[in-house]
């Protein structure tokens, strides 16, 4: 009896297995490459099957197990006819049959569907074995369509879909907001749309209209596929180019601009997708689906293999809200199907609702909360608003002034000083060291008191294990004395929420992360000893109050970085037991973040669902030389001149230089080779020092001064939205232009050439000295920078005039 062995990528496995069971004329054994890779003990069985096979049908993917399979196929000299497919055409070379057969097999498989795959095997049996078996040609099935679980057909015309939808939802059509959903054709063709169906159901229950489209992820003219980007352009815009949708849910990880010529490894593809989304100009939600974990596995451990494909790749298009909504379910014969995580789907829909509410609410009605950072265990009174390279206090005031101009109901303070003075005078902070909760209440820093009953409503939503952790650390709600630690921010049995109100805008200091009471003796702090400690009840209450009682349309964390995103919980794809997820609740979250810190910004994006709003860097300027360093530089210059003109002075200059190095404390930093090791001059005795060739000391001193004088240093703090002025603007622009990163066109390179130097020589030889001009290479670089700034100044002056 004819025997076919098939090893395929997991995405095709379920359909191939179902099709194989409908064929009675011959025997088909189907294996998943994913399973063989994770269970190598089964590989021997499969390799034996391969040796006895008449036809070997493969879909090659990237699992390491394929190397062993290929080795066996090439080594054994198999009798089997081999048809090998894969996303990479080079994989097809393993086939040993006519290329026309391989190409037609690919067409059957890629169009997909159980009927096509059944006919694929019938076709192969007929063509490769001489059996007279009837088969049908590949059935053309829509590559893209408009889908709804309640519709009896798939629509390929958006007007027809909307006409049907108007009859289906007459009370909401044309009145309520619309969500666009884009998902993969693969799940529709294989009847695995439970996730999409639940999402549509929950959105419609919330009052949304839905336009749900599936697409083949890659635009391919040969196949006739539009690709996902073209589907958006065709169906999510009306005939006037206006978006039909208010928000989009993208369930495809591929870039929207992916096509057969430009695959995901092409750097232009993400940019193409971004341009499509700019035209759409609505929030684009990108939930996470795990292709490797079951729900039970996800609940117990972090995602790992999914991060690149399901989270990191979509981020290049600027999508938001990486809430996990699906994972895998194991079948009886290695099948895996995608199933929804129902609680997470509901969470996502609530967050979608809040984003649309923010968009639809007029500016004068919007409520916004700004959260200033507060370093834990670093004296809250002194660190309110601390942020890396950002004047967060002044920035918040500037933003509020812009908001007022845009129609928001806000009465901002005069400036940052007025804001911080009011925060501190009213004690709108957490209790700490010299500040008690009684003083906070007395001086007016309270914006809300949450009674125990209200807090228990929120607390009881948490999973039992999460509640237990909080009780073990901080006592029963709203907090109680436990192990000599007082309750955190509790007054008269109520939780104290602090902050200042400016119309519809709140300015708040982030609650304390891991301590309680006004004591600061190291005994009341928990996170110093256990970073897994949950935040106090007041922390959770503050964020829940913002979301549920104040009903913030958006919460804005100001500056790098706070601690919400670093609370205990999963690294990515958080659950309802993870504290960043508990804190941010369903509020839209904006985070003003340092553009120079993408790793921690990514943590905020993935763990606290933040939309990052990058801010400029502070102005950078050259460190330069001063005081003792200038004197040392002068002496080194004299030494170089004396070598040519006054050799008799060298001995005196050597002593003066050593003294200047010691006086400037550079003897601790300048290192020389001594007895096979690099050690600092300060570690050498007087006699040992004079055994070192003095030229080596001079070279190292030149190098150290060059480093100091040409190092870029921060000059002040950046204020969000405020462009540097005058000399600071020149410094800022030049700090960008001075780095050529290997470019052919470089301002510094051109100036260096005009002065008779190669920039690379000056930079790579910091110990160098130009005897003709009497300048060290560091001083010459300093001169190049001065000239560069003059060039920028001239250009700016011409623009102004």
C-alpha positions in Angstrom: 0.0 0.0 0.0 1.3 3.5 -0.9 2.8 5.2 2.1 3.2 9.0 2.4 5.2 10.6 5.3 4.6 14.2 5.9 6.6 16.5 8.3 5.3 20.1 8.4 5.5 23.4 10.2 3.0 23.5 13.1 0.9 26.1 11.4 0.1 23.6 8.7 0.0 20.5 10.9 -3.7 20.7 12.0 -5.0 21.1 8.5 -2.7 18.4 7.0 -3.7 16.0 9.8 -7.4 16.5 9.2 -7.0 16.1 5.4 -4.9 12.9 5.9 -7.8 11.3 7.9 -10.2 11.8 5.0 -8.1 9.8 2.6 -8.7 6.0 2.5 -6.9 5.1 -0.7 -3.4 5.0 0.9 -1.7 5.6 4.2 -0.4 9.0 5.4 1.6 9.6 8.5 1.8 13.3 9.6 4.3 14.8 12.0 4.8 18.2 13.5 8.3 19.7 13.3 7.7 21.6 16.5 6.9 18.4 18.4 9.9 16.6 17.0 12.1 19.4 18.0 10.7 19.5 21.6 10.6 15.7 21.9 13.7 14.3 20.2 13.0 10.8 21.5 10.3 10.6 18.8 12.7 11.4 16.0 14.1 7.9 15.6 10.6 6.6 14.9 10.1 9.3 12.2 13.5 8.6 10.6 12.5 4.9 10.3 9.2 5.9 8.7 11.1 8.1 6.2 13.1 5.1 5.0 10.0 3.1 4.2 8.1 6.0 2.6 7.1 6.1 -1.1 6.5 9.9 -1.0 7.9 12.3 1.5 6.1 15.6 1.7 7.9 18.3 3.8 7.3 21.9 4.7 10.7 23.0 6.0 10.7 25.6 8.8 13.5 26.8 11.1 13.4 24.3 14.0 16.9 22.8 14.6 15.4 19.2 14.1 15.4 19.9 10.4 19.2 19.6 10.2 19.0 16.0 11.4 16.1 15.2 9.0 17.9 16.7 6.0 21.1 14.8 7.0 19.1 11.5 7.0 17.4 12.2 3.7 20.7 13.1 1.9 22.7 10.2 3.5 20.3 7.3 3.1 19.7 7.4 -0.6 15.9 7.1 0.0 13.6 5.4 -2.5 11.0 8.1 -1.7 9.9 10.8 -4.1 10.5 14.0 -2.1 8.5 17.2 -2.3 10.0 19.8 0.0 8.4 23.3 0.4 9.2 26.2 2.7 9.0 30.0 3.0 12.6 30.2 1.7 12.8 28.9 -1.9 16.2 27.4 -1.2 14.4 24.8 0.9 12.7 23.5 -2.3 16.1 22.3 -3.5 15.7 19.2 -1.3 12.9 18.0 -3.7 13.9 15.3 -6.2 10.8 15.6 -8.5 9.9 17.8 -11.4 9.8 21.5 -10.4 6.3 21.8 -11.9 5.0 19.3 -9.4 6.7 21.1 -6.5 5.2 24.5 -7.6 1.7 23.0 -7.9 2.0 21.4 -4.5 2.9 24.8 -3.1 -0.2 26.3 -4.6 -2.4 23.7 -3.0 -0.8 24.2 0.3 -0.6 28.0 0.4 -4.2 28.5 -0.8 -4.9 26.1 2.1 -8.1 24.6 3.4 -8.8 21.0 4.1 -10.2 20.3 0.7 -7.1 21.7 -1.1 -4.7 19.8 1.1 -6.6 16.5 0.6 -6.4 17.1 -3.2 -2.7 17.9 -2.7 -2.0 14.3 -1.5 -4.3 12.9 -4.2 -2.4 14.9 -6.8 1.0 13.7 -5.5 -0.1 10.1 -5.5 -1.4 10.3 -9.0 1.7 12.1 -10.5 4.5 10.4 -8.6 3.4 6.7 -8.3 1.4 6.1 -11.5 -1.8 5.3 -9.5 -4.9 6.4 -11.3 -6.4 8.6 -8.6 -8.8 11.4 -9.3 -8.1 14.8 -7.8 -9.4 18.3 -8.2 -7.3 21.3 -9.2 -6.6 23.9 -6.4 -9.8 25.5 -5.4 -9.6 29.3 -5.4 -10.5 30.6 -2.0 -10.5 34.3 -1.1 -7.2 35.6 0.0 -8.8 38.4 2.0 -12.3 39.0 3.2 -14.6 40.7 5.6 -15.6 38.3 8.3 -18.3 38.2 11.0 -19.2 35.1 13.0 -23.0 35.9 12.6 -22.7 36.4 8.8 -23.4 33.4 6.6 -20.9 34.5 3.9 -17.5 36.1 3.6 -17.7 39.6 2.1 -15.2 40.9 -0.4 -16.8 44.3 -0.8 -16.9 46.7 2.2 -20.1 48.3 1.1 -21.9 45.0 1.0 -20.5 44.2 4.5 -21.7 47.5 5.9 -25.1 47.0 4.3 -25.4 43.6 6.0 -24.0 45.1 9.3 -26.6 47.9 9.3 -29.4 45.2 9.2 -27.6 43.2 11.9 -27.0 46.1 14.2 -29.6 48.8 13.3 -29.5 50.5 16.7 -25.7 51.1 16.8 -24.7 51.3 13.1 -23.7 54.9 12.2 -24.0 56.1 15.8 -21.4 54.3 17.9 -17.7 54.1 17.5 -16.2 51.5 15.1 -13.3 49.1 15.8 -11.4 47.7 12.9 -9.9 44.2 13.4 -7.2 42.7 11.1 -6.4 39.1 11.5 -4.6 36.3 9.6 -6.4 34.4 6.8 -4.8 31.2 8.2 -7.2 31.1 11.2 -10.3 31.7 9.0 -9.4 29.1 6.4 -8.7 26.5 9.2 -11.8 27.3 11.2 -9.8 28.5 14.2 -11.5 31.9 14.9 -12.5 31.4 18.5 -10.3 34.3 19.6 -11.6 36.7 16.9 -15.2 35.6 17.6 -14.9 36.3 21.3 -13.2 39.7 20.7 -16.0 40.7 18.3 -18.7 39.5 20.7 -17.1 41.5 23.6 -16.7 44.6 21.6 -20.3 44.6 20.4 -21.5 43.9 23.9 -19.6 47.1 24.8 -21.6 49.0 22.1 -18.9 49.1 19.4 -19.5 48.4 15.7 -16.9 46.1 14.2 -15.3 45.8 10.8 -13.3 42.6 10.9 -11.0 41.7 8.0 -8.7 38.8 7.4 -5.7 38.9 5.0 -2.8 36.9 3.7 0.1 38.6 5.4 2.3 39.0 2.4 1.4 41.0 -0.8 2.2 38.6 -3.6 1.2 39.6 -7.2 1.9 36.0 -8.5 -0.7 34.6 -6.0 -3.0 37.6 -6.3 -2.9 38.5 -2.6 -3.3 42.2 -1.5 -1.4 41.8 1.7 -2.5 43.3 5.0 -1.5 46.9 4.3 -3.6 47.1 1.1 -6.6 45.6 2.9 -6.4 48.5 5.4 -6.3 51.0 2.6 -9.2 49.4 0.8 -11.6 48.6 3.6 -10.8 50.8 6.6 -11.0 54.1 4.6 -14.1 55.4 2.9 -14.2 56.7 -0.7 -13.1 60.2 0.5 -10.0 58.8 2.2 -11.5 59.2 5.7 -11.0 56.4 8.2 -14.1 54.4 8.8 -12.8 53.2 12.2 -12.0 54.9 15.5 -9.4 52.4 16.6 -7.8 49.3 15.1 -6.8 45.9 16.6 -4.0 44.3 14.6 -3.7 40.6 15.2 -1.1 40.0 12.5 2.6 40.2 13.6 3.9 40.7 10.0 4.6 44.3 9.0 1.8 45.9 7.0 4.2 46.6 4.1 5.4 43.0 3.7 5.4 41.8 0.2 7.2 39.1 -1.8 9.9 41.5 -2.8 10.2 43.1 0.6 10.2 40.6 3.4 10.4 41.4 7.2 14.2 41.5 7.1 14.1 44.5 4.8 14.6 47.7 6.8 12.1 49.6 4.6 9.1 47.3 5.4 8.4 48.6 8.9 8.6 52.2 7.5 6.0 51.3 4.8 3.6 50.1 7.5 4.2 53.2 9.6 3.2 55.4 6.6 -0.1 53.4 6.3 -0.8 53.8 10.0 -0.1 57.6 9.8 -2.7 57.9 7.2 -5.1 55.9 9.3 -4.3 58.2 12.3 -6.1 56.1 15.0 -4.7 54.1 17.9 -3.5 50.7 16.8 -3.8 48.0 19.4 -1.6 45.0 19.0 -2.5 42.2 21.5 -0.2 39.3 22.1 -0.8 35.7 21.1 1.5 33.0 22.3 2.3 30.4 19.7 4.4 28.3 22.1 2.7 28.3 25.5 -0.6 26.8 26.6 -2.7 28.9 28.9 -1.6 26.8 31.9 2.1 27.3 30.9 1.6 31.0 30.5 0.0 31.3 33.9 3.0 29.6 35.6 5.9 31.1 33.6 7.0 34.0 31.4 6.9 33.9 27.6 10.2 33.5 26.0 10.2 32.2 22.4 7.1 34.4 21.7 8.7 37.7 22.5 10.5 38.3 19.2 7.6 37.5 16.9 4.5 38.4 19.0 5.8 41.5 20.9 9.1 43.0 19.6 8.4 42.8 15.8 5.1 44.6 15.9 6.6 47.4 18.1 8.6 48.6 15.0 5.3 49.9 13.6 4.5 51.9 16.8 1.6 49.8 17.9 0.5 49.8 21.6 -1.2 47.7 24.3 0.6 44.3 24.3 -2.1 42.6 26.3 -2.0 38.8 25.9 -5.3 37.5 24.6 -4.6 33.9 23.4 -2.4 30.9 23.9 -2.4 27.3 22.7 -4.5 24.3 23.5 -3.0 20.8 23.0 -5.0 18.3 21.0 -4.9 14.5 21.2 -2.6 14.0 18.2 -0.1 16.9 18.5 -2.7 19.4 17.2 -2.4 22.9 18.6 -5.2 25.4 18.3 -5.3 29.0 19.3 -7.8 29.7 22.2 -8.7 32.9 23.9 -7.7 33.9 27.5 -11.2 35.2 28.3 -10.3 37.4 31.2 -7.6 39.1 29.2 -9.9 39.6 26.2 -12.3 41.4 28.5 -9.5 43.5 29.9 -8.4 44.5 26.4 -11.9 45.5 25.4 -12.2 47.7 28.5 -8.9 49.4 27.6 -10.1 49.9 24.0 -13.2 51.5 25.4 -11.1 53.9 27.5 -8.9 54.9 24.5 -12.0 55.6 22.4 -13.6 57.5 25.2 -10.4 59.7 25.4 -10.7 60.4 21.7 -14.4 61.2 21.7 -14.4 63.4 24.9 -14.2 67.1 24.2 -10.9 68.7 25.5 -12.7 70.8 28.2 -14.3 67.6 29.7 -11.1 65.5 29.7 -9.6 64.5 33.1 -5.9 64.0 33.2 -3.5 62.9 36.0 0.2 63.7 35.9 2.3 61.4 38.1 5.7 62.7 39.3 8.3 60.2 40.3 9.5 59.6 43.9 12.6 57.6 44.4 11.9 54.9 47.0 14.1 55.1 50.1 15.8 58.3 48.9 14.0 60.9 51.0 10.7 61.7 49.2 10.8 65.3 50.5 14.0 65.9 48.4 13.3 63.8 45.3 9.8 64.8 44.2 9.8 64.9 40.4 13.3 63.3 40.0 13.7 62.3 36.3 16.7 61.5 34.2 17.8 64.6 32.3 14.3 66.2 32.5 13.0 69.1 34.6 9.7 67.2 35.2 8.2 69.9 37.4 8.7 72.7 34.9 7.7 70.3 32.1 4.3 69.6 33.7 3.6 73.3 34.0 4.5 73.9 30.4 2.2 71.0 29.3 -0.7 72.4 31.4 -0.3 75.8 29.8 -0.5 74.2 26.3 -3.5 72.2 27.4 -5.2 75.4 28.5 -4.6 76.9 25.1 -6.1 73.8 23.6 -9.3 74.1 25.5 -8.7 71.9 28.6 -10.3 72.9 31.9 -7.0 73.6 33.7 -5.6 76.6 35.7 -1.8 75.9 35.7 0.6 77.4 38.3 2.8 80.2 37.2 6.0 78.1 36.8 7.7 75.0 38.1 8.8 76.7 41.3 5.3 77.6 42.2 4.2 74.0 41.6 6.9 72.4 43.8 6.3 75.0 46.5 2.6 74.2 46.6 3.3 70.4 46.6 5.7 70.8 49.6 3.7 73.4 51.5 0.5 71.3 51.3 2.6 68.1 51.8 0.9 66.5 48.8 3.3 63.6 49.1 3.5 60.3 51.0 4.4 60.2 54.7 8.2 59.9 55.1 10.8 60.8 57.7 9.6 64.2 58.9 6.2 64.1 57.3 3.3 62.3 59.1 -0.1 61.4 57.6 -1.7 63.8 60.1 0.4 66.7 58.8 -0.5 65.8 55.2 -4.2 66.0 56.1 -3.8 69.1 58.2 -1.9 71.0 55.4 -4.3 70.1 52.6 -2.3 67.6 50.5 -5.2 65.2 50.4 -7.4 65.0 47.3 -9.4 61.9 48.4 -10.0 59.6 51.3 -11.0 56.1 50.3 -13.0 54.2 52.9 -12.4 50.6 53.6 -15.6 49.4 51.9 -14.8 51.1 48.6 -11.2 49.8 48.7 -12.4 46.2 49.4 -14.5 46.3 46.2 -11.2 46.8 44.3 -9.1 44.6 46.5 -11.5 41.7 46.1 -11.1 41.8 42.3 -7.6 40.6 42.7 -6.7 36.9 42.5 -6.7 35.1 46.0 -2.9 34.6 45.9 -2.3 38.2 45.1 -4.5 39.3 48.0 -2.7 37.0 50.3 0.7 38.4 49.4 -0.5 41.9 50.1 -2.0 40.9 53.5 1.2 39.0 54.4 3.3 42.1 53.7 1.0 45.0 54.8 -1.8 43.5 56.9 -5.5 43.4 56.2 -7.0 46.3 54.2 -6.7 49.2 54.5 -3.5 48.4 56.3 -2.5 47.6 59.9 0.4 47.4 62.2 2.5 44.3 61.3 5.9 43.4 62.6 6.3 46.9 64.0 5.4 48.5 60.6 2.5 50.9 60.7 -0.2 51.0 58.1 0.8 53.0 55.0 -1.1 56.4 54.5 -4.1 55.5 56.6 -6.0 58.2 58.5 -9.1 57.6 60.6 -9.4 54.2 59.0 -9.3 55.6 55.4 -6.7 55.4 52.8 -5.2 58.9 52.0 -4.8 59.8 48.3 -2.5 62.9 47.9 -2.1 65.4 45.1 -3.1 68.8 43.8 -6.1 69.6 41.6 -5.9 72.2 38.9 -9.4 72.1 37.4 -9.7 68.8 35.5 -6.0 68.1 35.9 -4.3 66.4 38.9 -0.6 66.6 39.7 0.4 63.7 42.0 3.5 62.3 43.5 3.8 58.5 42.9 2.8 56.6 46.1 5.6 54.9 48.1 6.6 51.6 46.7 7.7 49.6 49.7 7.6 51.2 53.1 5.1 52.7 55.5 4.9 55.4 58.1 7.2 58.4 58.8 10.1 56.4 60.2 13.1 55.9 58.1 15.4 53.6 60.0 15.8 50.7 57.6 13.3 48.6 59.5 10.1 49.7 57.8 11.4 49.3 54.3 10.6 46.0 52.6 11.9 46.3 49.1 15.5 46.7 50.2 15.3 43.1 51.3 12.7 41.6 49.0 12.1 43.1 45.5 9.1 40.7 45.1 7.2 42.4 47.9 3.9 43.8 46.7 3.2 47.5 47.0 1.2 48.7 50.0 -2.6 49.0 49.9 -2.3 52.8 49.4 -0.4 52.3 46.2 -3.1 50.0 44.7 -5.8 52.3 46.1 -4.3 55.4 44.5 -4.2 54.0 41.0 -7.7 52.4 41.3 -9.1 55.7 42.6 -7.6 57.5 39.6 -9.2 54.9 37.2 -12.6 54.2 39.0 -13.4 57.4 40.9 -11.6 60.3 39.3 -12.2 58.4 36.0 -9.1 59.7 34.4 -9.2 59.8 30.6 -5.4 59.5 30.7 -2.6 59.1 33.2 0.7 60.6 32.3 3.9 59.5 34.1 6.5 62.2 33.7 10.2 61.4 33.2 12.5 58.4 33.4 11.6 56.5 35.5 9.0 55.6 38.1 8.3 52.3 39.7 4.9 51.1 38.4 6.6 49.2 35.5 9.0 47.5 37.9 6.5 46.1 40.3 6.3 42.3 40.8 4.8 40.3 38.0 5.6 38.7 34.7 8.2 40.3 32.4 5.8 40.5 29.4 2.2 39.4 28.6 1.1 40.2 32.2 -1.8 38.5 34.0 -4.4 39.9 36.3 -2.1 38.9 39.2 0.8 41.2 38.0 1.0 44.5 39.9 1.8 46.8 36.9 -1.4 45.4 35.3 -3.4 45.9 38.6 -2.1 49.5 38.9 -2.7 50.8 35.4 -6.1 49.2 35.3 -7.9 50.3 32.1 -6.6 53.8 31.9 -4.8 55.0 28.8 -1.2 55.5 29.8 1.2 58.0 28.4 4.8 58.1 29.6 7.2 61.0 28.9 10.5 59.2 28.6 14.1 59.8 27.8 14.7 58.9 24.2 18.2 57.8 25.2 17.0 54.9 27.3 15.1 52.5 25.0 15.7 49.3 27.2 13.8 50.7 30.2 11.3 52.5 28.0 10.5 49.1 26.5 9.9 47.7 30.0 7.4 50.5 30.6 5.7 49.9 27.3 5.4 46.1 27.8 4.7 45.9 31.5 2.6 49.0 32.2 1.1 49.4 28.7 2.7 52.8 28.3 2.6 54.9 25.1 6.1 56.4 25.1 6.4 60.0 24.3 10.1 60.6 23.9 11.7 63.8 25.0 14.9 65.5 23.7 18.2 65.1 25.5 19.7 67.9 27.6 22.1 70.2 25.8 25.6 68.6 25.5 28.7 70.7 25.5 32.4 69.9 25.7 33.9 69.4 29.1 37.0 71.6 28.4 39.9 72.2 30.7 40.1 74.5 33.8 42.3 75.4 36.8 45.0 72.8 37.4 44.2 71.0 34.2 44.9 74.1 32.1 48.2 74.6 33.9 49.1 70.9 33.2 48.2 71.4 29.5 50.4 74.5 29.3 53.3 72.7 30.9 52.9 69.8 28.5 53.0 72.2 25.6 56.2 73.8 26.9 57.7 70.4 27.3 57.1 69.5 23.6 58.6 72.9 22.5 61.6 72.5 24.8 62.5 69.1 23.2 63.3 71.1 20.0 64.6 74.4 21.3 65.7 74.2 25.0 66.7 70.6 26.0 68.2 72.0 29.2 64.8 72.9 30.5 63.4 69.4 30.2 64.5 68.2 33.6 62.8 71.2 35.3 59.6 70.7 33.3 59.5 67.0 34.2 59.3 67.9 37.9 56.7 70.6 37.2 54.6 68.2 35.1 54.7 65.5 37.8 53.7 68.1 40.4 50.8 69.3 38.2 49.6 65.8 37.6 49.6 65.1 41.3 47.9 68.4 42.1 45.1 67.8 39.6 44.7 64.3 41.0 45.2 62.8 37.6 48.0 60.6 39.1 45.2 58.3 40.2 43.9 58.0 36.6 47.0 58.1 34.4 48.3 54.5 34.1 51.6 53.2 32.9 53.2 49.8 32.4 55.2 48.7 35.4 56.6 45.2 35.8 54.1 43.8 33.3 51.0 45.4 34.7 49.2 48.7 34.1 49.1 50.7 37.3 48.3 54.3 38.2 51.1 56.8 38.9 49.8 57.2 42.4 50.7 53.6 43.2 54.4 54.1 42.4 57.0 55.3 44.8 59.2 58.4 44.0 62.0 56.2 42.9 59.8 53.9 40.8 58.2 56.8 39.2 61.5 58.1 37.9 62.3 54.7 36.4 59.4 55.1 34.0 60.4 56.7 30.6 59.1 60.2 30.9 57.8 60.2 27.3 55.3 57.5 28.3 54.0 59.7 31.1 53.7 62.6 28.7 51.8 60.5 26.2 49.3 59.3 28.8 48.9 62.8 30.2 48.1 64.1 26.7 45.6 61.3 26.2 43.9 61.9 29.5 43.6 65.7 28.9 42.3 65.0 25.4 39.6 62.7 26.8 38.5 65.3 29.4 38.5 68.3 27.1 36.6 66.6 24.3 34.1 64.6 26.5 30.5 65.8 26.1 28.8 66.7 29.3 25.2 67.5 30.3 24.4 71.2 30.5 21.3 71.7 32.6 18.0 69.9 32.4 15.6 69.7 29.4 12.1 71.1 29.7 9.6 69.1 27.6 8.5 71.0 24.5 11.0 73.8 25.0 13.6 74.2 22.3 17.1 75.3 23.4 17.8 79.0 22.7 20.8 81.1 21.7 24.2 79.4 22.5 22.4 76.4 24.0 20.8 75.7 20.6 24.1 75.9 18.9 25.6 73.5 21.5 22.7 71.1 21.0 22.8 71.1 17.2 26.6 70.6 17.2 26.4 67.8 19.8 24.4 65.9 17.1 26.5 66.9 14.1 29.9 66.1 15.8 29.2 62.4 15.6 29.6 61.3 12.0 29.1 57.6 12.6 31.3 56.8 9.7 29.4 59.0 7.2 31.3 60.4 4.2 29.8 63.8 4.8 30.8 65.1 8.2 31.2 68.6 9.5 34.1 67.7 11.8 35.9 65.8 9.0 35.7 68.7 6.7 36.9 71.2 9.3 39.8 68.9 10.1 40.8 68.6 6.4 40.8 72.4 6.1 43.2 72.5 9.1 45.4 69.9 7.4 44.4 66.9 9.5 42.5 63.6 9.2 39.9 63.4 11.9 40.4 59.7 12.4 44.1 60.3 13.2 43.3 63.0 15.8 40.6 60.8 17.5 42.6 57.6 17.5 45.8 59.2 18.8 44.7 61.2 21.9 48.3 61.2 23.1 49.5 62.9 19.9 51.1 66.4 19.7 51.7 68.6 16.6 55.1 70.1 17.2 54.7 72.5 14.3 51.6 74.2 15.7 52.5 73.5 19.4 49.2 71.9 20.1 48.1 68.5 21.4 45.7 66.5 19.3 43.1 67.1 22.1 43.5 70.9 21.7 43.2 70.6 17.9 39.9 68.7 18.3 38.8 71.4 20.7 39.6 74.0 18.0 37.6 71.9 15.4 34.6 71.9 17.8 34.9 75.7 18.3 34.9 76.3 14.5 32.0 73.9 14.0 29.9 75.9 16.4 30.8 79.1 14.6 29.6 77.5 11.4 26.3 76.5 12.9 26.0 80.0 14.4 26.5 81.6 11.0 23.8 79.3 9.5 21.3 80.0 12.2 22.0 83.8 12.0 21.4 83.7 8.2 18.1 81.8 8.8 16.9 84.4 11.3 17.7 87.3 9.0 
